[in-house]
Amino acid sequence: MATTVYTDGACISNQGPGGRGPGGWAWAVPGGAHASGAEPDTTNQRMELTAALQAVRANGGDLQVVSDSAYVVNCFKQGWHEKWVQNGWKNAKRQPVENQDLWRPLLAAYRERHGNIRFAKVKAHSGDPNNDVVDRLATEAARTQTGRSGAQPPVALGAPDSPSPARASAAHDDLSSLPSWRLVALGLRPPALGGYDPTNPVASGVRRKLTEILSGLRAIHPDILVLTGLGLGAEQLAAEAAATAGVPYTAALAYPDPERVWPASTQERYRRLLAGAAAGVTLSKKQPRSKQDAGMAAARRDQALIAAAHGALVVWDSQDRRLGKDIAALERRITNDVWVISPS
C-alpha cells in the first residue's frame, strides 16, 4: 500500500501575485506524521516545490503526493521534466527553467524511487480536510516564520489560507474586543495612488513609508495588530507593509466576497492577502445590492474601525473629504497616535 502525503506552500507576497515575501511549506500524512518550515524571502511556487521535496525526503517506500499546485503536479503528469532535461534545462521559451535548485533534487528522488512516487491533484479550498491541514500549517509557518513537526496529526492549527472570509473568520465580530494594540489602516484608493498597478512608484513609496512606521511601532507596542478592510489601495498596501514588518493584521470586511466584482489579477492579490491575515471579521453577512449599498456598508465598517482604534495610519492627499472627516474623528478619539502619510 502506498503512503499518501498531502503538501502545500504559502507565501505572503508584498508585491502582488507571483511576488516575493515570507513563505511556509508543509506536508502531512492523513492520521500520521507532519512537518512544516519557513523561509523569509521566497515565492509561492518555491514553497509548493519545497513542500513536495521535503515530503519525498521524509517518507520512504511507495508514495502518493497530493498537492493543490498545478505547477508541481503537471510537471509529472504532463512530463515537463523530460522536455527540460532534453533541452538542457531550458523551457519552451528557451529560457532557463526556474527553481532548478529545488526541481533537480526532487526529480532525482523521483527517478531513484523507480516510479514508486506518484502525484495527484486536489482542488484548493474544496473542503478536503487533509488539504486544509497542510494549508493551515503552511500559512502558519509563513506568518510566524516558525515550523513544527510531529509523529501524530497536528493540533491547534491556525487560520486557513482561504479566499472565503467565512472560513477565515475570527471568534470576534466586535473589533473592540480584539486583545491587542489596534492600529487602523485607512486611505486613498486607485487611481489616486498612481493607478491600479500595486508596483507603480507612488504605491511602492507609500508601502515603504507604511513599513517603516509599522517597524517602529512594533518595538513600542509588541502586541500591535493592524486592522484593515483589504480594499484596493492603501488598505492592501498596509497589509503588505504589515507582512514585511512582521506585524499581524486582521481583515475587517464590510460584507462577504468584496473581490468578486474585481478583475481576476486583483482578486488573486486580495486572496493572497486574506490568506496571510491572522484572522478575519465580516461585519455584515449580506451582499450589497448596489454600489450605493456597498459604499454605505464600507462607511459603516470604517466607523467600526475608528471606534476600535488605539492608533491609525491614513494615506491622504489632503483632497479626499471623506478621509478628512475620518481623520478628524480619529484625532478626536486618539489625539497623538494618528499618522497621516502623503502619497507624494
Secondary structure by P-SEA (a helix, b strand, c coil): cbbbbbbbcccccccccccccccccccccccccccccccccccaaaaaaaaaaaaaaacccbbbbbbcccccccccccaaaaaaaaacccccccccccccccaaaaaaaaaaacccbbbbbbbcccccaaaaaaaaaaaaaaacccccccccccccccccccccccccccccccccccccbbbbbbbcccccccccccccaaaaaaaaaaaaaaaaaaaaccbbbbbbcccccaaaaaaaaaaaacbbbbbbcccccccccccaaaaaaaaaaaaaccccccccccccccaaaaaaaaaaaaaaaaaaccccccccccccaaaaaaaaaaaacccccbbbbbcc
